[in-house]
Amino acid sequence: MTKLIPIEIEGQKLVQLSQLTIDQANDLRSWLPSDGLKKVHLHGVELQDCLSFETYEYWFKTNHVLSKAYETILDF
């Protein structure tokens, strides 16, 4: 799995769940607490599926790097 690059909005580093594959987004969503996603406004558009890059990075390291999860063709 390739690690996402954060976007910076109002000084916060964020990632969007929609940038992940469906399987990865579902895995991350199930790992997050119910209030883990944020709504952020950017240039008049509401991004509804954002989370802090720090949270994403922790999830990435603990669930994909340390567990040595294997990628499938669907992850590309």
C-alpha positions as CSV (number, residue, x, y, z in Angstrom):
1,M,0.0,0.0,0.0
2,T,1.2,3.4,-0.9
3,K,1.2,6.0,1.9
4,L,-1.0,9.1,1.2
5,I,0.5,12.6,1.1
6,P,-1.4,15.0,3.3
7,I,-3.2,18.1,2.2
8,E,-2.8,21.2,4.4
9,I,-5.9,23.2,5.2
10,E,-5.8,26.1,7.7
11,G,-2.5,24.8,9.1
12,Q,-3.8,21.2,9.6
13,K,-2.4,18.3,7.8
14,L,-5.3,16.1,6.6
15,V,-6.1,13.1,4.4
16,Q,-9.4,12.1,2.8
17,L,-10.7,8.5,3.1
18,S,-11.9,8.8,-0.5
19,Q,-8.2,8.8,-1.5
20,L,-7.9,5.2,-0.4
21,T,-9.1,2.0,-2.0
22,I,-12.6,0.9,-0.8
23,D,-11.0,-1.9,1.3
24,Q,-8.5,0.4,2.9
25,A,-11.1,3.1,3.6
26,N,-13.4,0.5,5.2
27,D,-10.6,-0.9,7.3
28,L,-9.6,2.6,8.5
29,R,-13.3,3.6,9.1
30,S,-13.9,0.6,11.2
31,W,-10.7,1.3,13.3
32,L,-11.7,5.0,13.9
33,P,-13.9,6.1,16.7
34,S,-17.4,7.3,15.6
35,D,-16.3,10.9,15.7
36,G,-13.0,10.3,14.0
37,L,-13.9,12.0,10.7
38,K,-14.0,15.7,10.2
39,K,-15.9,18.0,7.8
40,V,-13.6,20.6,6.3
41,H,-14.4,23.5,3.9
42,L,-12.0,24.1,1.0
43,H,-12.7,26.7,-1.7
44,G,-16.4,26.5,-1.1
45,V,-16.5,22.7,-1.1
46,E,-17.2,20.6,1.9
47,L,-14.9,17.6,2.3
48,Q,-16.8,15.2,4.6
49,D,-14.3,12.4,5.0
50,C,-11.1,14.0,6.4
51,L,-9.0,12.9,9.3
52,S,-5.8,14.2,10.7
53,F,-2.6,13.0,9.0
54,E,-1.2,12.0,12.4
55,T,-4.1,9.6,12.9
56,Y,-3.8,8.2,9.4
57,E,-0.1,7.8,9.8
58,Y,-0.5,5.9,13.1
59,W,-3.1,3.6,11.5
60,F,-0.9,3.1,8.4
61,K,2.1,2.1,10.5
62,T,0.3,-0.2,13.0
63,N,-2.1,-1.9,10.5
64,H,-0.1,-2.1,7.3
65,V,3.7,-1.7,8.0
66,L,4.1,-3.5,11.3
67,S,1.6,-6.2,10.5
68,K,3.4,-6.8,7.1
69,A,0.0,-6.9,5.4
70,Y,0.3,-8.0,1.8
71,E,-1.1,-6.0,-1.0
72,T,-3.5,-7.4,-3.5
73,I,-4.0,-6.3,-7.1
74,L,-7.0,-4.3,-5.8
75,D,-4.7,-2.1,-3.8
76,F,-3.1,-0.6,-6.8
